[in-house]
Amino acid sequence: PTTEFLAPTGPIAKRLSNFELRQEQIDMAAAVEDAFNNSHHLIVEAGTGVVKTFAYLIPAIAQVALGKKVVISTHTISLQEQLIEKDIPFLQSVSGQEFSAVLCKGRSNYLCMRRLEQTSKKAITLFPDLRITEDLTMVEEWADKTKDGSLSDLPRQPAWQVWDKVCAEHGDCLGRRCRYFEGCFYQASRRRIANGQLLICNHALFFSDLALRQSGAPGILPPYDFVILDEAHTVESVASDHFGVSVSESSIRYVLHSLFTEKNRRGFLATLDNVDTLPAIAAVQTASDVTDQLFENLDRWLHEKAPQNGRVREKYIVENPLSPALADLAKSDRKSVV
């Protein structure tokens, strides 16, 4: 039983000279073990110093020994690193049990070699800023050496404009038709995740996986038996982000500017032939104009008609010229690329 593992004469106490018996830790571990064995939900609030990671990892490792797959989701990168680099290796050595623990990252954390190749060819048009171009050069040099291919493996964080253009994307993936498929960093991570027994991820990836499954699309994570949500006080906001829909003026501006900016004639459309006659150029300008109109209308409504809490309780509070404009832009973009 888990309680014996944490006892004063247990394997952890024998390995750690400064081991302290914590009854709260033992109680929590026993409760987690019972929840696993009897398939019921459990909510635990543990105070500082309980070392809750051991209290749920030990029962989780016991389930892995029975052939179960366990997902541990956290909110912060620091806790994920602590689990994968410190706590799990220690408990693995103490228990003597062989199992695979995998840190799961989302697709956009990985470099796409095909997108990097395309971006490098268009760098002068896409990135007028010299500093940003230097970051692209850094990524190109790193791409020849990296074994992991993930953002955290870079010597330093590149400008977000660069990584946005070279990271793996769901809608831009050619799958097996891509000439880089065999060495694809993201596909390699998928294989590791599929074979992992103890999967460590963040809440964003966990709820992205749930949202994909709900929509009928293939999930990011493989089928699993149990889930542990650490740092659960952040779950509500993360779940809302992934199961809700949000639109901001800045996000729309970013998409439009990445397509074409009239001021400096930069963006994706500027890399195409006959740029001056492309219908998408005019469609970008129209979408930009109606974006101004929409958010001005929303601002006016907020100041003149909104309740004090700003909550919207009815549909169509202002006219929405943006949706049809973006639909027209999508059609013209397809014509421009084809």
N, C-alpha and C positions, 0 to 999 in steps of 0.2 A: 504493500500500500504506500501511497504518497507520504503519509504521515511518518512512516518508518524512515523514508529517505531523508526527511528533515529533522529526524530525532537527534539528540545529543551524541548518540553513538552511531549515527548513520554515516553514509559515504561522504557527504558534504562536510560534516564536522571533522572527519578524519583528514580531509584534504586542506581545510582552512584552519589555520592556527588561531585566528581571531573570530571563530564562529560563535554566534550568539543565538540561543534558542528564542524564537519569537512565536508566542502562542497564536497571535493574529495571523501570522504567515501559515502556520500549520492548519488553522481553521479555514483559511481561504483555500488552501490547496485541497483540503478534504471536500470542501463545497464544490470546487471546480471538478474534482474527480467524480463526485456524485452526479453532477449535471451531465458529464460525459456518459457515464454508465447508464443513467436513466433517461437520457435524451430530453432534458428540460432546460429552459432558459435560466440564466443566473445573472443577477446584477450585484456587483461588489463595490463598495466604497472603502478603499484602504488608505490609511493614514501614512504620513511620511515615515520612512524607516522600516516598513513592513517587508520591503523587497518583493513587491507583488509579481515581478517578472518570473522569479523562481517559483512562486506559488501557482502560476498557471503554466509555466513551461514544463515542469516535472510531470503533471498529469497529461499534458499534450504529448510529451515524448513517450509516455506509457501507451497512449492511443496509437502513435506511430508504430510502436512495436507490434501492435495487433493488426497492422496493415491499413490503418485509417490515414486519411489525408487531412491535415489541420492547417487552417489559414489564421495567421495572426496579423491583424490590421492595427496600425498606429497612426498618429497624426503627424509626428515630427520625424525628421530625418535622423536626428541625433539618437532617438530611441531605436529606430530600425538598425542603425549602425551598432549600437550597444548590443542588441540582440544577436545580430549576425556575426559580429567580430569578437564578442566577449562572452556573453551569458550562454549562448547555445554551445559554442566550442567547449566551454568549461564543463557544462552538464553532460555533454557527449563523452568527454574524457572520464568524468566521474562515473557515469553509468556503464561505460564500456559498450554502449550500443551504437551500431553503425546505422546512420540514416542521412539523407540529404536534406539540407536546409538551403532554401533559395530565396534571395532577395528579388522580389518581383517589381519591375519598373514598367511604366506605360510606354507605348510606342514612340511618343515624341521625345523620349529620353535618349533615343538611339539615332546614330548617324545613318543616313541613307546615301550610299555611294553614288547611286544614279542621280539623285537630286544635287549632290555635291558637284558632280561632273557638269550638270546643266548650269548650275549657279556660277561655277568658275568660268564658263564660257561667256556668261552675260554679266560678269562682275562690274565692268565699267559702267554699264547702263543701270544696273540695279543699285549700286552703292557709290554715290558720288563722294562720300566722306572717306578720306584717306584712312582714318582710324578704323573704320568698319572694314575696309579692304584689308588692312593688316590682320584683323581678326580672322578673316576668311583664309588668309595665307597660313595663319597658325593652325586652323582646322585642317587644311590640306596637308600640312606637314605631319600633323598628329595622326591623320587617317592612314598614313603609310606604316605606322608603328603600333597603333592600339590593337589590343587583343579583345578588349571589352566593347569598344565603340559607343560607350554611353557618355552622356554629358558630364557626369561626375569624374570621368577618367581624364578629362582635358586638363592641361597644366593650369589654366585659368578660365573663368567664364567668358565666353565671347559675347559680343553685342547681341542682343536678342534678335535684331534684324537679320543677323547672319544665321544663327541657329534655326530661326523660323524658316529659312529658305533651304536648309540642308538636313533637317531632321526627318525621320520617317513619318509618313502620313497615311492614314487609312484610305482616304479617297484617291491617293496618288500612287498606290502600290500596284505593281504589275504582277506580283506573285512569282510563280515559276517562269513566267515569260521574261522576267528581268535577267539580264546577263550577270548581275551581281548576286543572284538568289542564293547560290551555294555558299557564299561567304557572308551573307547578310547578317549583320549584328542582331537585328531584331528577331529574325527567324531562329538564330542560335539561342536567344533568350527564351523564346517560346518552347524550344525543345527542353531547355533546362527546367522551366516551370512545369511542363507536362510530366517530367520524371521526378520532380521534387516531392518530398513527403511532408516537410514542414515549410510552408510558404509564408514569407514575410512581405507585407505590402503596406501601402498607406491607404487612408480612408478614401482618398480621391480615386485611386485605382479600384478599390473594392466596390465603391458605388457606381463607378463607370461600368464595371463588369455586370452589376445587377441591372443597370439601365439597358445595356446591350441585350441581355437575356430577355428582359421584359419586352423589348421591341422585336424579338424573334431572331436577332443576329447572333452569331457565335460569340461567346464570352471571351474575356481575356484570360481568366483563370480556368484551370481544368475543374471537373467535378470534385467537390470536397465534402467531407463528413462533418467537420466542426469549424466554427469561427470564434475567435477571441477578439473582441474589440477593446484594445487598450486606449487610454486617453479618450474615453467615450463621451466626455463632456463636449467634444467638438463634432460629434456625429451628426447632430441635427442640422447644423449649418452646411456641412459638406453634402449630406443627403439632399438638402434643398437645392443646392447648386446643380446636382446631377439629375434630379428628377423634375426640376423646374426649367423654365426658359427665361433667359435674361438678355436684354439688348441695351447697349450703351452707345452714346454718340461717338465716344472714342473708338470703340471696336468697329463701328461702321466706317469711320474715317480711315482707320488703319487699312481695312480691306480695300477701300476705294483708292487710297494713295498707293497701295502696293500694286494696283492695276495700272494706274497712270496718274501722274502729277503734271498738270499743264505748265506750271511755273518753271520747272527744270527739265520737263519732258523725260521723266524717269518712270520706271515701273515695268511690269511684265509686258504690257502691250507695246511698250517702246522697243522691245526686243524683236518684235515681229516685222515682217516685210510690209510694205505699203501702209505704214502706220498712219499716215495722214488721211487715208480714205477708209479706215476701219470704222464700222458703225458703232463698235464698242466704245470708242473715244467719246462720242457724243452721249452715249448712254451713261458713262461714268460721270460726266458733267451734270446730266439731268438728275442722277441719283444723289449727287452732292448737293444740288440746289434744293431738292425736296427733303433732304436730311435737315438742312437749315430750317425749312418750313415746319417740319414735324416737331422738332425739339423746341422751336419758338412757341408753337401752339401748346405743347405740354407745359412749358414754363409759364405761359399765360394762365393756363388752367390751374396750375399749382398755386399761383398767387391770387387768383380771383375766385375760384370755385371749390378748391380742395378743402376737405375738413382739416382740422388742426393736426391730426395724426398723419395726414397725407395719404391715407389708405384709399385705394380705388375699389369701389363696390359695384360698378356697372361697366358694361362694355361700351366701346366706341365713344370715349369721352372727348376725343378730338378726331378730326379727319386724318386718315392714314394714307398719304400719297406715296409713302416709301415702298411698301410691299409691291405694288404693281411696277414701280420703277426698277426695283431689284430684279423682278421677274423678267422684265425687258432686257436688263443688263445681262442676265444669265443667258438668254437666247442669243444676244448679239455676241457675247464672248465665245459661245460655241461656234458660231458662224466665222468669227475672226480666226480661231485656232484651226478649224477645219480648212 
